[in-house]
Amino acid sequence: MREKIIEQKLVVAVKAKGGICPKFTSPSFSGMPDRLILLPGGKFGFVEVKAPGEKQRPLQLTRHKLLCQLGFKVYVLDSVEKIGGIIDAIQST
């Protein structure tokens, strides 16, 4: 399954939970995750979307580590089956 399809399904699933899932772009700070998940109650997380079997680039790993050190949650999504688990994890924080 292509990354774009997984990303589209993520957006639909987040909307179904009452949230939004905007594309996150940071032109001056490369390597940031692809999407923000913003859920009711002030719950949020960063999501890097990958095609199945695709790995994060070294710069992405560095940015994800930085975000985690700052206390933010970063998830890597590489299959549709993981969407529900990621949303549940964000809701439970």
C-alpha positions as semicolon CSV with decimal commas, in nm:
position;residue;x (nm);y (nm);z (nm)
1;M;0,000;0,000;0,000
2;R;0,128;0,344;-0,086
3;E;0,215;0,606;0,175
4;K;-0,043;0,845;0,034
5;I;-0,327;0,595;0,091
6;I;-0,219;0,532;0,451
7;E;-0,201;0,906;0,510
8;Q;-0,551;0,962;0,367
9;K;-0,696;0,689;0,589
10;L;-0,526;0,846;0,892
11;V;-0,690;1,182;0,820
12;V;-1,035;1,018;0,788
13;A;-0,990;0,821;1,112
14;V;-0,883;1,128;1,309
15;K;-1,181;1,327;1,177
16;A;-1,410;1,043;1,287
17;K;-1,278;1,092;1,642
18;G;-1,361;1,463;1,629
19;G;-1,008;1,579;1,561
20;I;-0,803;1,724;1,280
21;C;-0,489;1,592;1,115
22;P;-0,313;1,876;0,931
23;K;-0,009;1,824;0,713
24;F;0,294;1,958;0,895
25;T;0,557;2,135;0,689
26;S;0,862;2,312;0,821
27;P;1,068;2,447;0,531
28;S;1,347;2,577;0,751
29;F;1,365;2,266;0,974
30;S;1,374;1,951;0,761
31;G;1,304;1,604;0,892
32;M;0,995;1,687;1,093
33;P;0,703;1,437;1,101
34;D;0,443;1,449;0,823
35;R;0,125;1,504;1,024
36;L;-0,005;1,645;1,350
37;I;-0,292;1,467;1,520
38;L;-0,500;1,712;1,721
39;L;-0,780;1,552;1,924
40;P;-1,048;1,687;2,159
41;G;-0,928;1,759;2,510
42;G;-0,594;1,904;2,399
43;K;-0,449;1,566;2,300
44;F;-0,191;1,569;2,022
45;G;0,095;1,378;1,864
46;F;0,326;1,383;1,566
47;V;0,301;1,111;1,299
48;E;0,558;1,013;1,039
49;V;0,383;0,822;0,760
50;K;0,578;0,561;0,568
51;A;0,496;0,301;0,306
52;P;0,517;-0,055;0,442
53;G;0,879;-0,158;0,487
54;E;1,011;0,193;0,434
55;K;1,254;0,325;0,699
56;Q;1,299;0,673;0,840
57;R;1,586;0,879;0,703
58;P;1,871;0,963;0,944
59;L;1,758;1,328;0,969
60;Q;1,404;1,216;1,050
61;L;1,537;0,992;1,328
62;T;1,730;1,289;1,468
63;R;1,424;1,516;1,463
64;H;1,202;1,249;1,617
65;K;1,456;1,195;1,896
66;L;1,465;1,571;1,961
67;L;1,086;1,591;1,982
68;C;1,077;1,296;2,222
69;Q;1,344;1,457;2,440
70;L;1,122;1,766;2,456
71;G;0,837;1,548;2,583
72;F;0,633;1,512;2,264
73;K;0,498;1,183;2,130
74;V;0,612;1,078;1,783
75;Y;0,461;0,779;1,604
76;V;0,566;0,603;1,284
77;L;0,272;0,479;1,080
78;D;0,347;0,224;0,809
79;S;0,019;0,034;0,786
80;V;-0,352;0,110;0,805
81;E;-0,388;-0,144;1,086
82;K;-0,179;0,076;1,320
83;I;-0,401;0,386;1,286
84;G;-0,644;0,293;1,564
85;G;-0,363;0,210;1,806
86;I;-0,191;0,543;1,746
87;I;-0,513;0,739;1,796
88;D;-0,588;0,541;2,114
89;A;-0,236;0,606;2,246
90;I;-0,271;0,980;2,188
91;Q;-0,616;0,989;2,350
92;S;-0,486;0,811;2,660
93;T;-0,203;1,057;2,728
